[in-house]
């Protein structure tokens, strides 16, 4: 079934969720969050964005901010490693300071006494909630690429529950005290494009119980009890590669990792943006749906191949030479006799874009709101995954779909979406605009054609940057994908790229927009960790203990980059802008 036919089918299934229901639920979410008009979330869609609001209205503050607080942020403390070699333990370390960046415009004195908060919210990105027993994973590349598998992947659910706990505990914007009005997740919410992972993601964000176990409900079936020395076997005496680096033996780890986790759910309304791991097999391949579904839900799992074969496949993937997975299919067929037999599970089936939308639009998944989490029935009818929403009286958010359905992990925009973006910016020339996407500008270089729109051109990051520069009401482009903190000035706006919550340092970012009332605006960015303790205890296999271990294991993961925190100027900042 083509992606468009899937969209129409799913649209019929959720026809009861009409636009009036969506708007009513959004308004209710703003009320239940206790937000004033200056910070209340609104709604919009690819089909009909909201009317522009005069920018001056953004200065009206209905709810007084609380006193600014650094509590729970990296301005207070950050996880730091002890020792210099081997497996290193974490503990609370020195706080990260705030850097003032003036590449776009200078900072004037006294602005702290004049400023007015226009918006305050949280960005999550690259959660990569992972079914570690899924048959279609890249872990088999580990003999050639240590980073192809993470020793901590089984704990992604415990990790995100702890991050949500941290967000719920924030007192407001760390710089202004302004009430936080929403949370945006900028893609790669799932890891394997699996229906069960999508269910886990929605449950984690909205609150509820998650049992991160698929296949045999009684036994773990994955690489961590495979006997292959390339993987960390936490419960066995096997002298595997990771134990040689100092990884501990943790009796009961696998049983604890598959145990039910309770997520408190976000207390704030939240919005969703799609990433390549949410839309493509393994975040890369545009497989035929039937082929991928048969393998994902079946009983064969490839666990390891030679280092030479792994390196060859990895290099081909990096170059984008195999977007439809021809080489991957050949490799799987060549190793058919080497595969482990596992318990089939239909819940591992890949979801289509339409099913992704339908799951978000299900009223049962509304959580703190809004229904659809940014997406509307218009998106289902039109087969689109981009939309607008009202952030505050004078600020509008735009969520883009930068995944290329033609395959490969880099992205681009189709012509239809680019033209919609141009129209949307024109319609909101009297608002400030903040843009969200999964891919960052330099990673938008994928010109593979969408199989459902073979005649449509694709457009890269340079075009998008130029478009934003022609529209000075765009203040920021907020994204992820690289798993690394980076903040880039583009003359008229700032590009804010945030590290993932799967690779160390496992961060999210609070962003505050303020008017300095001197012809400038400031964007404050403040990084936060999860609520898990900085120190770990290998005997503590509670949900909290596992979340702490999740962080420490991620720091020690073989092949992991130690540069993902970025420079100090990419972390906690004040970013100055000229007021357009």
C-alpha positions as CSV (number, residue, x, y, z in Angstrom):
1,X,0.0,0.0,0.0
2,X,1.4,3.4,-0.9
3,X,2.0,6.1,1.7
4,X,-0.9,8.2,0.3
5,X,-3.4,5.3,0.4
6,X,-2.3,4.6,3.9
7,X,-3.0,8.3,4.8
8,X,-6.5,8.1,3.4
9,X,-7.3,4.9,5.2
10,X,-6.1,6.2,8.5
11,X,-8.0,9.5,8.0
12,X,-11.2,7.6,7.8
13,X,-10.4,5.8,11.1
14,X,-10.1,9.1,13.0
15,X,-12.8,11.1,11.2
16,X,-14.5,11.7,14.5
17,X,-11.6,14.0,15.6
18,X,-12.6,17.1,13.7
19,X,-11.0,20.5,13.9
20,X,-13.5,21.9,16.4
21,X,-12.6,19.1,18.8
22,X,-8.9,19.8,18.3
23,X,-9.3,23.5,19.1
24,X,-11.5,22.9,22.1
25,X,-9.1,20.4,23.5
26,X,-6.2,22.8,23.0
27,X,-7.9,25.6,24.8
28,X,-8.7,23.2,27.7
29,X,-5.0,22.1,27.8
30,X,-3.9,25.7,28.2
31,X,-6.4,26.3,31.0
32,X,-5.5,23.1,32.9
33,X,-1.8,24.0,32.6
34,X,-2.6,27.3,34.4
35,X,-1.1,29.4,31.7
36,X,-1.8,33.1,31.0
37,X,-2.7,34.4,27.6
38,X,0.9,35.5,27.0
39,X,2.1,31.9,27.2
40,X,-0.9,29.8,26.3
41,X,-0.5,27.2,23.5
42,X,-2.8,27.4,20.5
43,X,-3.2,25.3,17.3
44,X,-2.9,25.2,13.6
45,X,-2.3,22.9,10.7
46,X,-0.8,22.6,7.3
47,X,-4.2,23.4,5.9
48,X,-5.1,26.5,7.9
49,X,-2.7,28.4,10.1
50,X,-4.1,30.8,12.7
51,X,-4.6,34.5,11.8
52,X,-1.6,36.8,12.5
53,X,-1.6,38.6,15.8
54,X,0.0,42.0,16.3
55,X,3.5,41.6,17.6
56,X,2.9,44.3,20.2
57,X,0.4,42.0,21.9
58,X,3.3,39.8,22.9
59,X,4.2,42.5,25.5
60,X,1.0,41.8,27.5
61,X,1.9,39.6,30.4
62,X,-1.1,38.2,32.2
63,X,0.5,35.9,34.7
64,X,3.4,37.2,36.7
65,X,6.6,35.2,36.5
66,X,8.1,33.4,39.4
67,X,11.6,34.2,40.6
68,X,14.1,32.8,38.2
69,X,15.7,29.6,39.5
70,X,18.6,27.4,38.4
71,X,17.3,24.4,40.3
72,X,17.4,21.2,38.3
73,X,19.5,22.7,35.5
74,X,23.1,22.5,34.4
75,X,23.5,26.0,35.8
76,X,23.4,24.3,39.2
77,X,25.3,21.1,38.5
78,X,26.3,18.7,35.8
79,X,27.2,15.0,35.8
80,X,31.0,14.7,35.7
81,X,33.3,11.6,35.4
82,X,35.9,10.7,38.0
83,X,39.1,9.1,37.0
84,X,40.9,9.2,33.6
85,X,40.9,5.7,32.3
86,X,38.7,2.6,32.1
87,X,35.1,2.6,33.2
88,X,34.5,5.9,34.9
89,X,31.9,6.6,37.5
90,X,29.8,9.8,37.5
91,X,29.1,12.2,40.2
92,X,27.8,15.8,40.5
93,X,30.3,18.1,38.9
94,X,30.8,21.9,38.4
95,X,27.9,23.8,36.9
96,X,28.0,25.2,33.4
97,X,27.9,29.0,33.2
98,X,25.9,31.1,30.8
99,X,27.6,32.6,27.8
100,X,26.4,35.8,26.1
101,X,26.6,35.7,22.3
102,X,26.7,38.9,20.3
103,X,27.6,37.7,16.8
104,X,24.3,39.0,15.4
105,X,24.0,42.2,17.5
106,X,25.5,43.7,20.6
107,X,24.2,43.6,24.2
108,X,23.1,46.8,25.9
109,X,23.4,47.4,29.6
110,X,20.5,47.4,31.9
111,X,18.4,45.0,29.8
112,X,17.9,42.6,32.8
113,X,15.8,45.3,34.4
114,X,13.7,46.0,31.3
115,X,13.1,42.7,29.7
116,X,9.7,41.1,29.2
117,X,9.2,37.3,28.6
118,X,7.4,36.5,25.4
119,X,7.7,32.7,25.5
120,X,9.2,29.9,27.6
121,X,9.2,26.2,26.7
122,X,11.2,23.0,26.6
123,X,12.8,21.1,23.7
124,X,13.4,17.3,23.8
125,X,15.1,15.5,20.9
126,X,16.3,12.1,19.9
127,X,14.8,10.1,22.7
128,X,15.3,6.9,20.6
129,X,12.9,4.7,22.7
130,X,14.2,1.3,21.7
131,X,12.8,-2.2,21.5
132,X,16.2,-3.9,22.1
133,X,14.9,-7.3,21.0
134,X,13.7,-6.1,17.6
135,X,15.1,-8.2,14.8
136,X,16.0,-5.3,12.6
137,X,18.8,-3.5,14.5
138,X,22.3,-2.5,13.5
139,X,23.9,-4.1,16.5
140,X,25.3,-6.8,14.2
141,X,27.8,-4.2,12.9
142,X,29.5,-4.0,16.3
143,X,32.5,-6.1,15.4
144,X,33.5,-3.4,12.9
145,X,31.9,-0.4,14.6
146,X,31.8,-0.2,18.4
147,X,29.3,2.6,18.3
148,X,26.8,0.5,16.3
149,X,25.3,-0.8,19.6
150,X,24.9,1.0,22.9
151,X,25.3,-0.9,26.2
152,X,22.6,1.2,27.8
153,X,19.9,0.9,25.1
154,X,17.7,-1.4,27.2
155,X,17.2,1.5,29.7
156,X,15.7,4.1,27.3
157,X,12.3,4.0,28.9
158,X,13.6,4.5,32.4
159,X,15.7,7.3,31.1
160,X,12.9,9.2,29.5
161,X,10.6,8.8,32.5
162,X,13.3,10.4,34.6
163,X,13.7,13.3,32.1
164,X,9.9,13.9,32.2
165,X,10.1,14.0,36.0
166,X,12.8,16.7,35.7
167,X,10.7,18.8,33.4
168,X,7.7,18.5,35.7
169,X,9.8,19.8,38.5
170,X,11.1,22.9,36.9
171,X,9.8,26.1,38.5
172,X,9.7,28.1,35.3
173,X,12.2,29.6,32.9
174,X,15.6,29.6,34.6
175,X,16.4,33.1,33.2
176,X,13.0,34.8,33.6
177,X,10.9,32.7,35.8
178,X,8.2,32.8,33.1
179,X,5.8,29.8,33.3
180,X,6.8,27.0,30.9
181,X,4.0,26.7,28.3
182,X,4.8,23.6,26.3
183,X,7.3,20.9,25.4
184,X,8.4,20.2,21.8
185,X,10.0,16.9,20.8
186,X,12.1,17.3,17.6
187,X,12.1,13.8,16.3
188,X,13.6,10.3,16.5
189,X,11.1,9.6,19.2
190,X,11.4,5.9,18.4
191,X,14.4,4.0,17.2
192,X,13.2,1.2,14.9
193,X,10.0,2.7,13.4
194,X,8.1,0.0,15.3
195,X,4.4,0.3,16.4
196,X,5.3,-0.9,19.9
197,X,7.9,1.9,20.3
198,X,5.4,4.5,19.1
199,X,3.0,3.2,21.8
200,X,5.8,3.4,24.4
201,X,6.6,7.0,23.3
202,X,3.0,8.2,23.6
203,X,2.5,6.5,26.9
204,X,5.8,8.0,28.3
205,X,4.8,11.5,27.2
206,X,1.2,11.3,28.5
207,X,1.8,9.1,31.5
208,X,1.2,5.5,32.2
209,X,2.8,2.1,32.6
210,X,5.2,0.7,30.0
211,X,6.6,-2.8,29.9
212,X,9.6,-2.5,27.5
213,X,9.6,-6.2,26.5
214,X,8.6,-7.9,23.2
215,X,8.8,-11.4,22.0
216,X,8.9,-14.0,24.7
217,X,7.3,-12.4,27.8
218,X,9.3,-14.6,30.1
219,X,12.8,-14.4,28.6
220,X,15.1,-11.8,27.1
221,X,16.1,-12.6,23.5
222,X,18.8,-10.2,22.5
223,X,22.5,-9.6,22.2
224,X,23.2,-9.2,25.9
225,X,22.7,-13.0,26.5
226,X,23.9,-14.1,23.1
227,X,27.3,-15.3,24.1
228,X,28.9,-13.0,21.5
229,X,31.9,-11.4,23.2
230,X,31.4,-8.2,21.2
231,X,28.5,-7.3,23.6
232,X,28.3,-6.5,27.3
233,X,26.7,-9.4,29.1
234,X,25.8,-7.8,32.5
235,X,24.6,-11.1,34.2
236,X,27.3,-13.5,33.0
237,X,30.9,-14.1,33.9
238,X,31.8,-14.0,30.2
239,X,34.9,-11.8,29.6
240,X,33.3,-9.8,26.9
241,X,34.8,-6.7,25.1
242,X,33.0,-4.2,27.4
243,X,34.0,-6.0,30.6
244,X,37.6,-5.8,29.5
245,X,37.1,-2.0,29.5
246,X,35.8,-2.1,33.0
247,X,32.1,-2.5,32.6
248,X,30.6,-4.1,35.7
249,X,28.7,-7.3,36.2
250,X,25.2,-6.4,37.3
251,X,23.2,-9.4,38.4
252,X,19.5,-9.0,37.6
253,X,20.1,-6.3,35.0
254,X,18.1,-7.8,32.1
255,X,15.1,-8.7,34.3
256,X,15.1,-5.2,35.7
257,X,15.4,-3.6,32.3
258,X,12.3,-5.4,31.0
259,X,10.3,-4.6,34.1
260,X,7.3,-2.3,33.9
261,X,8.2,1.4,34.1
262,X,5.8,4.1,35.3
263,X,6.0,7.4,33.5
264,X,4.6,10.4,35.3
265,X,3.7,12.0,32.0
266,X,4.3,15.6,31.1
267,X,2.2,18.1,33.0
268,X,2.6,20.6,30.1
269,X,1.0,20.4,26.7
270,X,3.4,18.9,24.2
271,X,3.9,19.0,20.5
272,X,5.6,16.4,18.2
273,X,7.9,16.6,15.2
274,X,8.9,13.5,13.2
275,X,12.5,12.3,12.6
276,X,14.1,9.9,10.3
277,X,14.1,7.0,12.8
278,X,10.3,7.5,13.1
279,X,9.8,7.3,9.4
280,X,12.4,5.0,7.9
281,X,13.6,1.4,8.7
282,X,16.6,1.9,11.1
283,X,16.4,5.6,10.3
284,X,17.9,5.0,6.9
285,X,16.2,2.6,4.5
286,X,13.1,3.1,2.3
287,X,12.4,-0.6,2.3
288,X,9.2,-1.9,0.7
289,X,6.7,-2.0,3.6
290,X,6.0,-5.7,3.3
291,X,9.6,-6.8,3.3
292,X,10.4,-4.8,6.4
293,X,7.2,-5.9,8.2
294,X,7.9,-9.5,7.6
295,X,11.4,-9.3,8.9
296,X,10.6,-7.0,11.8
297,X,7.7,-9.2,13.1
298,X,9.4,-12.6,12.3
299,X,11.5,-15.1,14.1
300,X,15.0,-14.4,12.7
301,X,17.5,-12.0,14.3
302,X,21.0,-11.3,13.0
303,X,23.3,-10.6,15.9
304,X,26.9,-10.3,14.6
305,X,28.8,-10.3,11.3
306,X,32.5,-9.9,10.6
307,X,34.3,-6.6,11.1
308,X,35.1,-6.4,7.3
309,X,31.5,-6.9,6.3
310,X,30.4,-4.4,8.9
311,X,32.8,-1.7,7.7
312,X,31.7,-2.2,4.1
313,X,28.0,-1.8,4.9
314,X,28.7,1.1,7.2
315,X,30.6,3.1,4.6
316,X,27.9,2.5,2.0
317,X,25.2,3.7,4.4
318,X,27.2,6.8,5.2
319,X,27.6,7.7,1.6
320,X,23.8,7.2,0.9
321,X,24.6,4.7,-1.8
322,X,21.8,2.3,-0.7
323,X,18.7,4.3,0.3
324,X,16.3,1.5,-0.6
325,X,18.3,-1.2,1.3
326,X,19.3,-3.4,-1.6
327,X,22.7,-4.2,0.0
328,X,21.1,-4.7,3.4
329,X,18.6,-7.2,2.0
330,X,21.5,-9.1,0.3
331,X,23.4,-9.2,3.6
332,X,20.4,-10.5,5.6
333,X,19.8,-13.2,3.0
334,X,23.5,-14.2,3.0
335,X,23.5,-14.6,6.8
336,X,20.1,-16.4,7.0
337,X,21.7,-19.5,8.5
338,X,23.6,-17.4,11.1
339,X,20.5,-15.9,12.6
340,X,19.2,-16.5,16.1
341,X,15.6,-17.8,16.4
342,X,13.5,-15.4,18.5
343,X,9.8,-15.2,19.4
344,X,7.8,-13.4,16.6
345,X,5.8,-10.3,17.7
346,X,3.3,-8.4,15.5
347,X,3.8,-5.4,17.7
348,X,7.2,-4.8,16.1
349,X,5.6,-4.0,12.7
350,X,6.6,-0.7,11.2
351,X,4.1,2.1,11.2
352,X,3.3,4.3,8.2
353,X,3.2,8.0,8.3
354,X,-0.6,7.8,8.4
355,X,-0.5,5.4,11.4
356,X,1.9,7.8,13.1
357,X,-0.6,10.6,12.7
358,X,-3.5,8.5,13.7
359,X,-1.8,7.4,16.9
360,X,-1.2,11.1,17.8
361,X,-4.8,12.0,17.0
362,X,-6.3,9.3,19.1
363,X,-8.2,11.1,21.9
364,X,-7.0,8.5,24.3
365,X,-3.4,9.7,23.6
366,X,-4.2,13.4,24.3
367,X,-2.6,13.4,27.7
368,X,-2.1,17.0,28.8
369,X,-3.1,18.1,25.3
370,X,-3.5,19.2,22.7
371,X,-5.3,16.4,20.9
372,X,-3.0,15.5,18.0
373,X,0.0,17.2,19.7
374,X,0.2,19.6,16.8
375,X,-1.1,17.3,14.1
376,X,-4.7,17.6,12.9
377,X,-7.2,15.7,10.7
378,X,-6.1,18.1,7.9
379,X,-2.7,16.5,8.1
380,X,-4.3,13.1,7.6
381,X,-6.4,14.3,4.7
382,X,-3.5,15.9,3.0
383,X,-0.8,13.4,3.8
384,X,1.4,16.0,5.5
385,X,3.4,16.1,8.7
386,X,4.0,19.8,9.1
387,X,1.9,22.4,10.9
388,X,1.8,25.7,12.7
389,X,0.7,26.4,16.3
390,X,0.3,29.4,18.5
391,X,3.0,29.7,21.2
392,X,1.9,33.0,22.7
393,X,0.1,36.2,21.7
394,X,2.8,37.3,19.4
395,X,4.8,34.2,18.7
396,X,4.0,31.3,16.3
397,X,5.6,27.9,16.1
398,X,6.2,26.0,12.8
399,X,7.0,22.3,12.9
400,X,8.6,20.8,9.7
401,X,8.9,17.3,8.3
402,X,12.5,17.1,7.1
403,X,12.8,13.3,6.6
404,X,13.3,12.2,3.0
405,X,10.9,9.3,2.2
406,X,13.3,8.3,-0.5
407,X,15.7,7.0,2.1
408,X,19.0,7.9,3.9
409,X,19.4,9.5,7.3
410,X,20.0,13.0,6.1
411,X,17.0,15.1,5.1
412,X,15.4,17.7,2.8
413,X,12.1,19.4,2.1
414,X,9.8,18.6,-0.9
415,X,8.6,21.5,-3.0
416,X,5.1,21.4,-1.7
417,X,6.3,21.8,1.9
418,X,8.7,24.6,0.9
419,X,5.9,26.5,-0.8
420,X,3.7,26.0,2.2
421,X,6.5,27.3,4.4
422,X,6.8,30.4,2.3
423,X,3.1,31.1,2.5
424,X,3.0,30.5,6.2
425,X,5.8,32.9,6.9
426,X,4.1,35.5,4.8
427,X,0.9,35.0,6.7
428,X,2.8,35.5,10.0
429,X,4.9,38.5,9.0
430,X,3.5,40.4,12.0
431,X,4.4,37.6,14.5
432,X,7.7,36.4,15.8
433,X,8.3,32.8,14.4
434,X,10.2,29.9,15.9
435,X,10.8,26.9,13.6
436,X,11.2,23.3,14.7
437,X,12.6,20.4,12.7
438,X,14.5,17.2,13.3
439,X,17.4,17.8,10.9
440,X,19.8,20.7,11.3
441,X,20.6,22.9,8.3
442,X,23.9,21.2,7.2
443,X,22.2,17.7,7.3
444,X,19.5,18.8,4.8
445,X,21.4,17.7,1.7
446,X,19.4,14.6,0.6
447,X,18.0,14.9,-2.9
448,X,16.5,11.3,-3.1
449,X,13.0,11.6,-4.6
450,X,9.9,10.7,-2.6
451,X,8.6,7.4,-4.1
452,X,5.0,8.7,-3.9
453,X,6.0,12.0,-5.5
454,X,8.7,11.1,-8.0
455,X,8.5,14.3,-10.0
456,X,8.8,16.6,-7.0
457,X,12.1,18.3,-6.4
458,X,13.8,18.2,-3.0
459,X,15.3,21.3,-1.3
460,X,18.3,21.6,1.0
461,X,19.4,23.5,4.1
462,X,20.9,26.4,2.1
463,X,17.5,27.2,0.6
464,X,15.8,27.0,4.0
465,X,18.4,29.3,5.7
466,X,18.0,31.8,2.8
467,X,14.2,31.7,3.2
468,X,14.5,32.4,6.9
469,X,16.9,35.2,6.3
470,X,14.4,36.9,4.0
471,X,11.9,36.7,6.8
472,X,13.4,38.5,9.8
473,X,10.5,37.6,12.0
474,X,12.1,34.1,12.2
475,X,14.0,34.3,15.5
476,X,15.2,30.7,15.8
477,X,15.4,27.3,14.1
478,X,15.4,24.6,16.8
479,X,16.4,21.0,15.9
480,X,18.4,17.9,16.8
481,X,19.6,14.9,14.8
482,X,23.3,15.4,15.3
483,X,23.1,14.3,19.0
484,X,25.4,17.3,19.7
485,X,24.9,20.8,21.2
486,X,25.6,23.5,18.6
487,X,24.3,27.0,18.3
488,X,25.0,28.8,14.9
489,X,24.3,32.5,14.0
490,X,22.7,33.0,10.6
491,X,22.7,36.8,10.4
492,X,19.1,37.4,11.3
493,X,18.3,34.2,13.3
494,X,19.9,31.6,15.5
495,X,20.0,27.9,14.8
496,X,19.8,25.9,18.0
497,X,20.8,22.3,17.8
498,X,20.4,20.2,20.9
499,X,22.1,16.9,22.0
500,X,20.1,13.7,22.2
501,X,18.7,11.9,25.3
502,X,20.2,8.6,24.3
503,X,23.9,9.4,24.0
504,X,25.8,11.2,26.8
505,X,25.4,13.9,28.0
506,X,21.6,13.1,27.7
507,X,20.2,16.6,27.7
508,X,17.1,18.6,26.9
509,X,16.9,22.4,26.6
510,X,14.8,25.2,28.1
511,X,14.3,28.1,25.7
512,X,13.1,31.6,26.7
513,X,12.3,34.4,24.4
514,X,12.4,37.9,25.8
515,X,12.0,41.5,24.6
516,X,14.8,43.7,26.1
517,X,12.9,46.9,25.2
518,X,16.0,48.5,23.7
519,X,15.7,47.3,20.1
520,X,16.9,43.8,20.8
521,X,15.6,40.4,21.7
522,X,17.3,37.7,23.7
523,X,16.9,33.9,23.4
524,X,18.0,32.2,26.6
525,X,19.0,28.5,26.3
526,X,19.4,26.4,29.4
527,X,20.3,22.7,29.4
528,X,18.8,20.1,31.8
529,X,19.6,16.5,32.7
530,X,17.1,13.9,33.9
531,X,16.1,13.8,37.6
532,X,18.2,10.7,38.2
533,X,21.0,10.9,40.8
534,X,24.4,11.8,39.5
535,X,25.9,8.8,41.3
536,X,25.0,5.2,40.6
537,X,24.7,2.1,42.7
538,X,25.1,-1.2,40.8
539,X,22.8,-2.9,43.4
540,X,20.0,-0.4,43.0
541,X,17.8,-1.7,40.1
542,X,14.8,0.4,41.0
543,X,13.4,2.6,38.2
544,X,15.4,5.6,39.6
545,X,18.6,3.5,39.9
546,X,18.3,2.3,36.3
547,X,17.8,5.9,35.1
548,X,21.1,6.8,36.8
549,X,22.8,3.8,35.3
550,X,21.4,4.7,31.9
551,X,23.4,8.0,32.1
552,X,26.6,6.4,33.4
553,X,26.6,3.6,30.8
554,X,26.1,6.1,28.0
555,X,29.2,8.0,29.1
556,X,31.3,4.9,29.0
557,X,29.8,3.4,25.8
558,X,32.7,2.2,23.5
559,X,32.9,4.3,20.4
560,X,30.8,7.2,21.9
561,X,32.0,10.7,21.1
562,X,33.0,12.8,24.1
563,X,32.3,16.1,22.2
564,X,28.5,15.9,22.1
565,X,28.2,18.5,24.9
566,X,29.6,21.1,22.5
567,X,31.5,24.1,23.5
568,X,30.4,26.4,26.4
569,X,28.9,28.7,23.8
570,X,26.7,25.9,22.6
571,X,25.2,25.2,26.0
572,X,23.7,27.7,28.4
573,X,23.5,31.0,26.5
574,X,21.9,34.4,26.0
575,X,21.6,34.9,22.2
576,X,21.1,38.5,21.2
577,X,19.0,39.5,18.1
578,X,18.0,42.7,16.5
579,X,14.3,43.3,16.8
580,X,12.9,43.1,13.3
